[in-house]
Amino acid sequence: MLHSLRYALRQVRNSPGFAATAIVTLALGIGATTAIFSILDAVLLRPLPFPHPDRLVAVAVLPDEIVSAPTMHDWQARSHSFQSIAGYRGWAPTVQSSLGSHVGNVVEVTQNFFATLGINFALGRDLPQTGNERDCTSAVVVSGEFWKRLGGGSSLGARTLQMDHRTYQIVGVLPLAQTIE
């Protein structure tokens, strides 16, 4: 083995260009393989951080389309294949809080969204389950990270946020590990 190692070092010394090319090729191959596996692990192999992730299905609509509340109610009422159907969409309002004013990364959800995912709240409660969206129009659930930035605490009290000049009551705080994006 020592003889083979000396021979390999002599060959590297005789043709450094080939050696550099081989080393760079190996480095790029190992790096690309590691990156692809990391992405596949995060997206496909590691289960979602919710109870029964194998029972969750995502259905998307075209980018500029919005599913109306009546359509969502029809899907929920007529579905025989799904235990629960919930909806969400992104929203980027101006958020005013004790942290100041900034454009927020907000997700509007249906009343049963957190129950469908089986999320237990770190603090507070879920959105009202009355079946009437108007009961939730002034309620908001915040992420654990945002709650910590607001000063945290073990009581919601009467904490509010202003989003696009409307006041919302903070009714719940998500656990730190279960932030929805």
Contacts in CASP RR format, 6 or more apart in sequence:
PFRMAT RR
TARGET T0000
AUTHOR 0000-0000-0000
METHOD contacts of the structure
MODEL  1
MLHSLRYALRQVRNSPGFAATAIVTLALGIGATTAIFSILDAVLLRPLPF
PHPDRLVAVAVLPDEIVSAPTMHDWQARSHSFQSIAGYRGWAPTVQSSLG
SHVGNVVEVTQNFFATLGINFALGRDLPQTGNERDCTSAVVVSGEFWKRL
GGGSSLGARTLQMDHRTYQIVGVLPLAQTIE
11 19 0 8 1.000
12 19 0 8 1.000
47 53 0 8 1.000
47 54 0 8 1.000
48 56 0 8 1.000
49 177 0 8 1.000
49 178 0 8 1.000
50 56 0 8 1.000
50 117 0 8 1.000
50 118 0 8 1.000
50 119 0 8 1.000
50 178 0 8 1.000
51 118 0 8 1.000
55 83 0 8 1.000
56 117 0 8 1.000
57 82 0 8 1.000
61 67 0 8 1.000
66 89 0 8 1.000
67 87 0 8 1.000
69 133 0 8 1.000
72 85 0 8 1.000
72 87 0 8 1.000
72 110 0 8 1.000
75 85 0 8 1.000
76 84 0 8 1.000
76 85 0 8 1.000
76 112 0 8 1.000
79 85 0 8 1.000
84 112 0 8 1.000
84 115 0 8 1.000
84 116 0 8 1.000
85 112 0 8 1.000
85 116 0 8 1.000
86 109 0 8 1.000
86 110 0 8 1.000
86 112 0 8 1.000
86 113 0 8 1.000
86 115 0 8 1.000
86 116 0 8 1.000
86 117 0 8 1.000
87 109 0 8 1.000
87 110 0 8 1.000
87 113 0 8 1.000
88 107 0 8 1.000
88 108 0 8 1.000
88 109 0 8 1.000
88 110 0 8 1.000
88 113 0 8 1.000
88 180 0 8 1.000
89 107 0 8 1.000
89 108 0 8 1.000
90 106 0 8 1.000
90 107 0 8 1.000
90 108 0 8 1.000
91 106 0 8 1.000
91 107 0 8 1.000
91 108 0 8 1.000
92 103 0 8 1.000
92 104 0 8 1.000
92 105 0 8 1.000
92 106 0 8 1.000
93 103 0 8 1.000
93 104 0 8 1.000
93 106 0 8 1.000
93 163 0 8 1.000
93 164 0 8 1.000
94 101 0 8 1.000
94 102 0 8 1.000
94 103 0 8 1.000
94 104 0 8 1.000
94 163 0 8 1.000
94 164 0 8 1.000
94 165 0 8 1.000
95 101 0 8 1.000
95 102 0 8 1.000
95 103 0 8 1.000
95 104 0 8 1.000
95 106 0 8 1.000
95 161 0 8 1.000
95 162 0 8 1.000
95 163 0 8 1.000
96 161 0 8 1.000
96 162 0 8 1.000
96 163 0 8 1.000
97 150 0 8 1.000
97 161 0 8 1.000
97 162 0 8 1.000
98 150 0 8 1.000
98 151 0 8 1.000
99 149 0 8 1.000
99 150 0 8 1.000
104 163 0 8 1.000
106 163 0 8 1.000
107 180 0 8 1.000
107 181 0 8 1.000
109 127 0 8 1.000
110 133 0 8 1.000
111 127 0 8 1.000
111 128 0 8 1.000
111 129 0 8 1.000
111 130 0 8 1.000
111 131 0 8 1.000
111 133 0 8 1.000
111 135 0 8 1.000
111 136 0 8 1.000
112 129 0 8 1.000
113 127 0 8 1.000
114 121 0 8 1.000
114 126 0 8 1.000
114 127 0 8 1.000
114 141 0 8 1.000
115 126 0 8 1.000
115 129 0 8 1.000
119 174 0 8 1.000
119 175 0 8 1.000
119 178 0 8 1.000
120 175 0 8 1.000
121 141 0 8 1.000
121 172 0 8 1.000
121 173 0 8 1.000
121 174 0 8 1.000
121 175 0 8 1.000
122 144 0 8 1.000
122 147 0 8 1.000
122 173 0 8 1.000
122 174 0 8 1.000
122 175 0 8 1.000
122 176 0 8 1.000
123 147 0 8 1.000
123 153 0 8 1.000
123 154 0 8 1.000
123 155 0 8 1.000
123 156 0 8 1.000
123 172 0 8 1.000
123 173 0 8 1.000
124 156 0 8 1.000
124 171 0 8 1.000
124 172 0 8 1.000
124 173 0 8 1.000
125 171 0 8 1.000
125 172 0 8 1.000
126 141 0 8 1.000
126 171 0 8 1.000
126 172 0 8 1.000
127 136 0 8 1.000
127 139 0 8 1.000
127 141 0 8 1.000
127 171 0 8 1.000
128 135 0 8 1.000
128 136 0 8 1.000
128 139 0 8 1.000
138 166 0 8 1.000
138 167 0 8 1.000
138 168 0 8 1.000
138 169 0 8 1.000
139 168 0 8 1.000
139 169 0 8 1.000
139 171 0 8 1.000
140 161 0 8 1.000
140 163 0 8 1.000
140 168 0 8 1.000
140 169 0 8 1.000
140 170 0 8 1.000
140 171 0 8 1.000
140 172 0 8 1.000
141 170 0 8 1.000
141 171 0 8 1.000
141 172 0 8 1.000
141 173 0 8 1.000
141 174 0 8 1.000
142 150 0 8 1.000
142 161 0 8 1.000
142 170 0 8 1.000
142 172 0 8 1.000
142 173 0 8 1.000
142 174 0 8 1.000
143 173 0 8 1.000
143 174 0 8 1.000
143 179 0 8 1.000
143 180 0 8 1.000
144 173 0 8 1.000
144 174 0 8 1.000
144 175 0 8 1.000
144 176 0 8 1.000
144 179 0 8 1.000
145 176 0 8 1.000
145 179 0 8 1.000
147 153 0 8 1.000
147 173 0 8 1.000
148 176 0 8 1.000
150 159 0 8 1.000
156 170 0 8 1.000
156 171 0 8 1.000
156 172 0 8 1.000
156 173 0 8 1.000
158 169 0 8 1.000
159 169 0 8 1.000
159 170 0 8 1.000
160 167 0 8 1.000
160 168 0 8 1.000
160 169 0 8 1.000
160 170 0 8 1.000
161 167 0 8 1.000
161 168 0 8 1.000
161 170 0 8 1.000
162 168 0 8 1.000
174 180 0 8 1.000
END
